[in-house]
Amino acid sequence: MPADTTSTANQGTAASEVKTDEEERQSGLRTIRKVAPYLWPKDPAWVRHRVIVAMGLLIFAKLISVTTPFFYKGAVDALAEEGVPMLALGAVGLTVAYGMARLMTVGFQQLRDAVFARVGQRALRMLALETFGHIHRLSLRYHIGRKTGGLSRIIERGVKGVDFLLRFLLFSIGPLLLELLLVGVILAVVFDIWYLVVVAGTIALYVWFTFAVTEWRVRLRREMNDQDTDANQKAIDSLLNFETVKYFGAEAREARRYDAAMEKYERAAIKTSYSLAFLNFGQSLLITMGLVGVMVMAAVGVQRGDLTVGDFVMVNAYMVQITVPLNFLGTVYREIRQALVDMGEMFDLLEQPAEVTDPPGAKPLDVQGGRVELDDVRFGYDAARPILKGVSLVAEPGQMVAIVGSTGSGKSTIGRLLFRFYDVGGGALRIDGQDVREVTQDSLHAAIGVVPQDTVLFNDTIRYNIGYGREDAGDAEIEAVARAAQIHDFIMALPDGYETTVGERGLKLSGGEKQRVGIARTLLKDPAILLLDEATSALDSETEQEIKEALMQAGRGRTVLTIAHRLSTIAEADQIIVLEQGEVVERGRHEALLQKGGRYAQLWARQQSEDVG
């Protein structure tokens, strides 16, 4: 992605609303309040100790820095004297002292950075971990509605913003204010109050101009970042759908779509560059005017005999000393403002409430047999569009209960409610008499194994993906479940065997191979309740029969809920539930439902005719 050349990082924002200046100021203050505890935590104590030492080194470095020009003045005055060789020797000594003072200033600054580095990196790591963990706690509804590219960009920019804020707010703005205060006092005491007036006036004008123009640039930058995020989302979306793009010969269309977003980014970036040129020139004009004004005052003082040449040089040294950090102020302020915006988005994400949470005092699920009961369950993803309308069913321990129905009848929704991706809107869903809303999610998830319709794999080895079912599983256990899932022989035939990488989302494997890896992974988890969400729909008929036997073996001694599209896979089920438009219209065993001649019989006849055809 393109980057603003004035920035240390490619910033951006995915904010969907334009905040007012007051809202942004409040958001900035909130961000600083949230970051502060990471710099001054109650535990561990070493963090506070390092912060104190770093601040002490900072103050010590600035004290040495503001006294350095005195050595410069002494050396110049000594060299200006005539006739006494020792004075020249004194000038050499003063010059060496001047150099040593400058070296000590840099040395203490670097030592300060070294002492603080562990504090900053710890804060960055803790915030990144908190954000990462919170994202996983958010509901499926939230993740379905978000774009992966935009979400990852918010996290990336937020973490980088933390690093930037810690380094520059503490070690640029703070030291600059301290240095300006010390220099102002020296000018007023050693020279004249008017020097302080001119310097203070120049700094005030400079800061006002810098902040005013930078606020304008932040708005331009926000527009640029919006376009950056939009282009990034389009690029990621296109790459994730690589095969679809190829199927429809849409490479040129995708390129035009991406280029249209980049064109908007280009226009916004050009405006940002123009505004930077205006800011830099205005800052240089104000600083130059202040520098010339002070130097003219010093030159007049030398002509009158009130000041020495060394005084003139010292005034110049102080002006140069404060000019360098002031020139950096615009960049630092802009980046701090941007960092606050980026971190604000990350904290907005952290404040996003989790839709599904453990109630206070929730206890682990006590699985005694794995009895699953839906009692008049009602649910809708949207309140205006109910999906389940009073569904009741019971799956006894060791039973296989199949749920069938046409598309949109609510079959997969039952699985999502069982795993508690969502909470029921009415009625109750119980496991061994315990409402799933009243137990811990960790224990609930541990008791249920899911084989989804489309198994998504990590971009890692086959061994890692199967072993994901249980973290402490050994190689022998992994190979055993691979055999049960009818995939061990295929894996061993690969050049790298179990160390074969599967590619992004498992794209190097066929649909059936991915599904069998998913089945092996779930078998390794060894759950009390098995949820098969159209688990064989991606397999051919021959493979389906092989996997069906493996799943039958895996289901022995477990409660099995099968959400089925192919009715041939659930003919042996202990109970078949037929859903239509969110309601149970039929229930019973396969033979009884066929004899009844109702909705199940219609679905069965249709599939049989399709298979024959």
C-alpha positions in Angstrom: 0.0 0.0 0.0 1.2 3.6 -0.6 2.4 5.6 2.4 2.5 9.2 3.2 6.2 10.0 3.0 5.9 12.4 5.9 4.9 9.6 8.2 6.8 7.0 10.1 4.1 4.4 9.3 1.2 4.0 7.0 -1.6 5.4 9.1 -5.3 5.1 8.4 -8.8 4.8 9.8 -11.8 2.7 9.2 -14.1 5.0 11.2 -17.5 5.1 9.7 -18.5 8.4 11.3 -16.9 11.8 11.2 -16.2 12.9 14.7 -16.4 16.5 15.8 -13.3 18.2 17.1 -14.7 18.1 20.7 -15.4 14.4 20.4 -11.9 13.8 19.1 -10.4 15.8 22.0 -12.4 13.8 24.4 -11.4 10.6 22.6 -7.7 11.7 22.9 -8.0 12.3 26.6 -9.7 8.9 27.0 -6.9 7.2 25.1 -4.2 8.9 27.3 -6.1 7.8 30.4 -6.3 4.2 29.2 -2.6 4.1 28.3 -1.3 5.6 31.5 -1.9 2.5 33.7 0.4 0.6 31.4 3.2 3.0 32.3 2.5 3.2 36.0 1.0 -0.2 37.0 0.6 -1.4 40.5 2.5 -4.6 39.5 5.1 -5.4 38.6 7.1 -2.7 40.5 10.1 -2.7 38.1 7.9 -0.8 35.5 7.5 2.1 37.9 11.2 2.0 38.8 12.3 2.2 35.2 9.9 5.1 34.5 11.4 7.0 37.4 15.0 6.3 36.3 14.1 7.3 32.7 12.5 10.5 33.8 15.6 11.3 36.0 17.9 10.7 33.0 15.7 12.9 30.8 15.9 15.8 33.3 19.7 15.4 33.8 20.3 15.4 30.0 18.3 18.6 29.6 20.2 20.3 32.4 23.5 19.5 30.8 22.1 20.5 27.4 21.1 24.0 28.5 24.5 24.6 30.2 26.5 23.6 27.2 26.4 27.0 25.4 28.1 28.5 28.5 31.2 26.5 27.6 30.9 27.7 24.0 30.7 31.3 25.1 33.7 30.9 27.4 35.8 29.4 24.6 34.9 32.2 22.1 35.6 35.0 24.7 39.0 33.3 25.5 40.0 33.2 21.9 39.0 36.8 21.4 41.5 37.9 24.1 45.0 38.9 22.8 48.5 38.4 24.1 48.2 35.8 26.9 48.9 32.2 25.7 47.3 30.6 28.7 44.0 32.1 27.6 44.3 30.2 24.3 45.0 27.1 26.4 41.9 27.9 28.4 39.9 28.2 25.2 41.0 24.7 24.2 40.0 23.3 27.5 36.6 25.0 27.3 36.1 23.7 23.8 36.9 20.1 25.0 34.4 20.7 27.9 31.8 21.9 25.4 32.3 18.7 23.4 32.1 16.5 26.5 28.9 18.2 27.5 27.3 17.6 24.1 28.4 13.9 24.3 27.0 13.5 27.8 23.7 15.0 26.6 23.4 12.4 23.8 24.7 9.6 26.1 22.1 10.3 28.8 19.3 10.5 26.1 20.3 7.1 24.7 20.6 5.6 28.2 17.1 7.0 29.0 15.8 5.3 25.8 17.4 2.0 26.8 16.0 2.1 30.3 12.5 2.9 29.0 12.5 0.4 26.1 11.3 -2.5 28.2 8.5 -0.4 29.7 7.3 0.7 26.2 7.5 -2.8 24.7 5.7 -4.3 27.7 2.9 -1.8 27.3 2.7 -2.4 23.6 2.6 -6.2 24.1 -0.1 -6.0 26.8 -2.4 -3.8 24.8 -1.9 -5.9 21.6 -2.7 -9.1 23.7 -5.8 -7.4 25.3 -7.1 -6.3 21.9 -6.4 -9.7 20.3 -8.1 -11.6 23.1 -11.1 -9.2 23.1 -11.6 -9.7 19.4 -12.0 -13.4 20.0 -14.5 -12.7 22.7 -16.7 -10.7 20.4 -19.8 -12.4 18.9 -20.0 -14.1 15.6 -22.6 -11.4 14.6 -19.8 -8.8 15.0 -17.3 -10.7 13.0 -19.8 -11.5 10.2 -20.4 -7.7 9.9 -16.8 -6.7 9.9 -14.3 -6.7 7.0 -11.1 -8.6 7.9 -8.9 -6.1 6.1 -10.3 -3.1 8.0 -10.2 -4.9 11.3 -6.6 -6.0 11.0 -5.7 -2.4 9.9 -7.3 -1.0 13.1 -5.3 -3.3 15.3 -2.0 -2.7 13.4 -2.4 1.1 13.5 -3.5 1.1 17.1 -0.5 -0.9 18.3 1.9 1.2 16.3 0.2 4.3 17.7 0.9 3.1 21.2 4.6 2.8 20.4 4.7 6.2 18.8 2.8 7.9 21.6 5.0 6.4 24.3 8.2 7.5 22.6 7.2 11.0 21.4 4.8 12.2 23.9 7.2 11.4 26.8 10.5 12.0 25.1 9.7 14.8 22.6 6.9 17.0 23.8 7.8 16.7 27.5 11.6 17.4 27.1 10.8 20.2 24.6 8.7 22.0 27.1 11.3 21.6 29.8 14.1 22.8 27.5 12.1 25.9 26.5 11.4 26.8 30.1 15.1 26.5 31.1 16.3 28.5 28.1 13.7 31.2 28.7 14.9 31.5 32.3 18.5 31.7 31.3 17.8 34.4 28.6 15.8 36.5 31.1 18.4 36.2 33.9 21.7 36.3 32.0 20.7 38.8 29.3 17.5 40.8 29.4 13.8 40.3 29.8 13.2 41.5 26.2 15.1 38.4 24.9 12.6 36.3 26.7 9.7 38.3 25.4 10.9 37.9 21.8 11.6 34.2 22.2 8.3 33.6 24.0 6.4 35.5 21.3 8.0 33.6 18.5 7.3 30.3 20.2 3.7 31.2 20.9 3.1 32.2 17.2 5.0 29.1 16.0 2.9 26.8 18.2 -0.4 28.5 17.3 0.4 28.3 13.5 1.7 24.7 13.8 -1.4 23.5 15.7 -3.9 25.3 13.5 -2.4 24.1 10.2 -1.9 20.6 11.7 -5.6 20.4 12.7 -6.4 21.2 9.1 -3.9 18.6 7.9 -5.4 16.0 10.2 -8.7 16.3 8.4 -7.0 16.0 5.1 -5.0 13.0 6.5 -8.2 11.4 7.7 -9.7 11.5 4.2 -6.5 10.0 2.8 -6.5 7.3 5.4 -10.2 6.5 4.6 -9.2 5.9 1.0 -6.2 3.9 2.1 -8.4 1.6 4.2 -10.9 1.3 1.4 -8.2 0.3 -1.2 -6.7 -2.1 1.3 -10.1 -3.8 1.9 -10.7 -4.1 -1.8 -7.3 -5.7 -2.3 -7.7 -8.2 0.5 -11.2 -9.0 -0.6 -10.1 -9.6 -4.1 -7.2 -11.8 -3.1 -9.3 -13.9 -0.7 -11.7 -14.5 -3.7 -8.8 -15.3 -6.1 -10.5 -18.3 -7.6 -13.8 -16.5 -8.1 -12.0 -13.7 -9.9 -10.4 -16.3 -12.2 -13.7 -18.1 -12.8 -15.4 -15.0 -14.1 -12.3 -13.6 -15.9 -12.6 -10.5 -13.8 -8.9 -9.6 -13.4 -9.2 -6.4 -15.3 -12.5 -5.5 -13.5 -10.8 -6.0 -10.1 -7.8 -3.9 -11.3 -10.2 -1.1 -12.3 -12.0 -1.3 -9.0 -8.7 -1.2 -7.1 -7.4 1.6 -9.2 -10.5 3.7 -8.6 -9.9 3.4 -4.9 -6.2 4.3 -5.4 -7.1 7.3 -7.5 -9.1 8.7 -4.6 -6.2 8.0 -2.3 -3.8 9.7 -4.7 -5.9 12.9 -4.8 -6.1 13.0 -1.0 -2.4 12.3 -0.7 -1.5 15.2 -3.0 -3.6 17.5 -0.8 -1.7 16.3 2.2 1.7 16.9 0.5 0.7 20.5 -0.5 -0.5 21.2 3.1 2.9 19.9 4.4 4.8 22.3 2.2 2.7 25.2 3.5 3.3 24.1 7.1 7.0 23.8 6.6 7.4 27.2 5.0 5.3 28.9 7.6 7.2 27.4 10.4 10.6 28.3 8.8 9.4 31.9 8.3 8.3 32.4 12.0 11.5 30.7 13.4 13.7 32.8 11.1 12.0 36.0 12.2 12.5 35.2 15.8 16.1 34.1 15.3 16.9 37.3 13.4 15.2 39.5 16.0 17.1 38.0 18.9 20.4 38.0 17.0 19.9 41.7 16.1 19.3 42.5 19.7 22.5 40.6 20.7 24.5 42.4 17.9 23.4 45.8 19.1 24.5 44.8 22.6 28.0 43.8 21.4 28.3 47.1 19.5 27.4 49.0 22.7 29.9 47.0 24.7 27.2 45.5 26.9 27.8 42.0 25.6 30.8 40.1 24.4 31.2 38.1 21.2 30.9 35.0 23.3 27.4 36.3 24.5 26.4 36.8 20.9 27.5 33.2 20.0 25.7 31.8 23.1 22.4 33.5 22.2 22.8 32.0 18.7 23.5 28.6 20.3 20.4 28.8 22.4 18.2 29.8 19.5 19.6 27.0 17.3 19.1 24.6 20.3 15.4 25.4 20.6 14.9 25.7 16.8 15.7 22.1 16.0 13.1 20.5 18.3 10.6 23.2 17.3 11.0 22.3 13.7 10.1 18.8 14.7 7.1 19.9 16.7 4.8 20.0 13.7 5.6 16.4 12.7 5.4 15.2 16.3 2.1 16.9 17.0 0.6 15.6 13.8 1.8 12.1 14.4 0.6 12.2 18.1 -2.8 13.4 16.9 -2.9 10.6 14.3 -1.7 8.1 16.9 -4.5 9.2 19.3 -7.0 8.7 16.5 -5.6 5.3 15.6 -5.5 4.2 19.3 -9.0 5.7 19.8 -10.3 3.3 17.2 -8.5 0.4 18.9 -10.0 1.4 22.3 -13.4 1.8 20.6 -12.9 -1.8 19.6 -12.0 -2.8 23.1 -15.1 -1.1 24.4 -17.3 -3.0 21.9 -19.3 -5.1 24.3 -19.3 -8.9 23.8 -22.8 -10.0 22.9 -22.4 -13.4 24.6 -20.8 -13.3 28.1 -20.6 -15.6 31.1 -23.0 -14.5 33.9 -21.5 -13.6 37.3 -20.8 -16.8 39.2 -21.1 -19.0 36.2 -20.0 -22.6 36.9 -18.4 -25.1 34.5 -20.8 -27.4 32.6 -21.1 -30.7 34.4 -21.5 -33.2 31.6 -23.0 -36.4 32.9 -24.4 -38.0 29.7 -24.7 -35.3 27.1 -28.5 -34.9 27.0 -29.4 -32.0 24.7 -32.8 -30.3 25.1 -34.3 -27.4 23.1 -37.3 -26.2 25.0 -39.6 -23.8 22.9 -36.5 -22.1 21.5 -37.1 -18.9 19.6 -34.4 -16.8 17.8 -33.8 -14.3 15.1 -30.7 -12.7 13.8 -32.9 -9.6 13.3 -35.8 -9.0 15.6 -38.0 -8.2 12.6 -37.2 -11.6 11.0 -37.5 -14.6 13.4 -35.7 -17.8 12.3 -36.7 -20.3 15.0 -40.3 -20.1 16.2 -40.7 -22.4 19.2 -38.5 -25.4 18.4 -38.5 -28.2 20.9 -36.4 -31.4 20.7 -34.5 -33.8 22.9 -31.3 -35.7 22.1 -30.7 -38.4 24.8 -27.2 -39.5 25.7 -25.8 -41.8 23.0 -28.5 -40.9 20.5 -28.1 -39.6 17.0 -30.6 -36.9 16.2 -30.7 -35.5 12.7 -32.2 -32.1 11.7 -33.3 -31.7 8.1 -35.2 -29.1 6.2 -35.0 -26.8 3.2 -32.6 -24.0 2.9 -33.4 -21.2 5.4 -35.4 -23.4 7.7 -33.1 -22.8 10.7 -31.0 -26.0 10.8 -27.5 -24.4 11.1 -28.9 -21.8 13.5 -29.6 -24.6 16.1 -25.9 -25.5 15.9 -24.8 -22.0 16.5 -27.2 -21.6 19.5 -25.9 -24.9 20.9 -22.3 -23.7 20.7 -23.5 -20.4 22.1 -22.3 -18.2 19.3 -25.7 -16.5 20.0 -28.1 -16.6 22.9 -31.7 -17.8 22.4 -34.3 -15.1 22.2 -36.9 -17.2 24.0 -37.2 -20.6 25.6 -34.1 -22.5 26.8 -31.4 -24.7 25.5 -30.1 -27.2 28.1 -27.3 -29.8 28.4 -27.9 -32.3 31.1 -30.5 -30.0 32.6 -28.1 -27.0 32.7 -29.1 -23.9 30.7 -26.1 -23.1 28.4 -26.5 -19.4 29.3 -25.7 -20.1 32.9 -22.4 -22.1 32.5 -19.0 -20.9 31.4 -18.4 -20.7 27.7 -15.0 -22.5 28.0 -16.6 -25.5 29.6 -19.4 -25.5 27.0 -17.0 -25.3 24.1 -14.9 -28.1 25.6 -17.9 -30.4 25.7 -19.0 -29.9 22.0 -17.1 -31.0 18.9 -18.1 -29.4 15.6 -17.5 -30.6 12.1 -18.7 -27.7 9.9 -19.9 -27.8 6.3 -16.7 -26.0 5.1 -13.7 -26.8 7.2 -11.2 -23.8 7.3 -7.6 -24.7 8.1 -4.7 -22.7 9.3 -1.8 -22.0 6.9 0.4 -24.5 8.7 1.1 -28.2 8.5 -1.4 -31.1 8.4 0.0 -32.2 11.8 -0.6 -28.8 13.3 -4.2 -28.6 11.9 -5.2 -32.1 13.2 -3.3 -31.4 16.5 -5.4 -28.3 17.0 -8.1 -30.5 18.4 -6.1 -30.9 21.6 -3.0 -28.9 22.4 -1.2 -31.7 24.3 -1.9 -34.5 21.8 1.1 -36.7 20.8 2.0 -37.8 17.3 0.5 -41.3 17.8 -2.8 -39.8 18.8 -2.8 -37.5 15.8 -2.1 -40.4 13.5 -4.8 -42.6 15.1 -7.6 -40.0 14.5 -6.2 -39.5 11.0 -6.7 -43.2 10.4 -10.2 -43.0 11.8 -11.0 -40.1 9.5 -9.7 -42.1 6.5 -7.0 -39.7 5.7 -3.8 -41.2 7.1 -2.9 -43.1 3.9 -3.3 -39.9 1.8 -1.1 -38.0 4.2 1.7 -40.6 4.1 1.6 -40.6 0.3 2.6 -36.9 0.3 6.3 -36.0 0.0 6.3 -34.3 3.4 3.7 -36.4 5.1 2.2 -34.8 8.2 4.6 -31.8 7.7 2.9 -30.8 4.5 1.6 -27.2 4.6 -2.0 -26.8 3.6 -1.9 -23.2 2.3 -4.1 -20.2 3.1 -7.4 -21.5 4.5 -6.3 -25.0 3.4 -6.5 -24.3 -0.4 -3.8 -26.8 -1.2 -6.2 -29.6 -0.2 -9.4 -30.7 -1.9 -12.8 -30.1 -0.3 -13.0 -33.7 0.8 -9.4 -33.8 2.1 -10.0 -30.6 4.2 -13.2 -32.1 5.5 -11.4 -35.3 6.7 -8.7 -33.2 8.4 -11.6 -31.3 10.1 -13.2 -34.6 11.2 -9.8 -35.9 12.5 -9.3 -32.7 14.4 -12.7 -33.0 16.1 -12.2 -36.7 16.9 -8.9 -35.7 18.7 -10.9 -33.3 20.8 -12.9 -36.2 22.1 -16.1 -34.2 23.0 -19.2 -35.6 24.8 -21.5 -34.0 22.2 -20.8 -34.1 18.5 -22.3 -31.6 16.1 -22.1 -32.4 12.4 -23.1 -29.4 10.4 -23.6 -30.9 6.9 -20.2 -32.5 7.5 -20.2 -34.7 4.4 -21.8 -32.3 1.9 -18.4 -31.5 0.3 -17.6 -35.2 -0.3 -18.3 -37.5 -3.3 -20.5 -40.5 -2.8 -17.7 -43.0 -2.4 -15.8 -40.9 0.1 -19.0 -40.0 1.9 -19.7 -43.7 2.7 -16.1 -44.1 4.1 -16.5 -40.9 6.2 -20.0 -42.0 7.3 -18.6 -45.1 8.8 -15.9 -43.1 10.6 -18.5 -40.7 11.9 -20.7 -43.5 13.1 -17.8 -45.0 15.1 -16.9 -41.5 16.4 -20.5 -41.0 17.6 -20.7 -44.2 19.7 -21.2 -43.3 23.3 -21.7 -39.6 22.4 -24.8 -37.5 21.7 -24.7 -36.7 18.0 -26.6 -33.8 16.4 -26.5 -34.0 12.6 -27.6 -31.1 10.5 -28.0 -32.9 7.1 -28.5 -31.9 3.5 -28.0 -35.4 2.1 -30.8 -37.5 3.7 -29.0 -40.7 2.9 -26.4 -39.9 5.6 -29.0 -39.9 8.4 -31.3 -42.8 7.6 -30.0 -44.7 10.7 -30.6 -41.7 13.0 -32.5 -42.4 16.3 -34.7 -39.4 15.6 -35.2 -37.1 12.6 -36.5 -33.6 13.1 -37.9 -31.9 10.0 -37.9 -28.1 10.1 -39.8 -25.8 7.9 -39.7 -22.0 8.3 -38.3 -22.3 11.8 -40.9 -24.8 13.1 -40.8 -28.6 13.7 -43.3 -30.1 11.2 -42.4 -33.7 11.6 -40.3 -36.0 13.8 -39.6 -39.7 14.0 -37.4 -42.4 12.5 -36.6 -42.7 8.8 -39.0 -45.5 8.0 -41.9 -44.0 10.0 -41.5 -40.7 8.3 -41.4 -42.3 4.8 -44.6 -44.2 5.6 -46.3 -41.0 6.8 -45.8 -39.4 3.3 -45.3 -35.9 4.6 -42.6 -33.3 4.1 -39.7 -35.7 4.9 -41.0 -38.2 2.3 -41.1 -35.3 -0.3 -37.5 -34.4 0.4 -36.4 -38.0 0.3 -38.2 -38.6 -3.0 -36.7 -35.5 -4.6 -33.2 -36.4 -3.6 -33.6 -40.0 -4.8 -34.8 -38.7 -8.2 -31.8 -36.3 -8.4 -29.4 -39.1 -7.6 -30.9 -41.3 -10.3 -30.9 -38.5 -12.8 
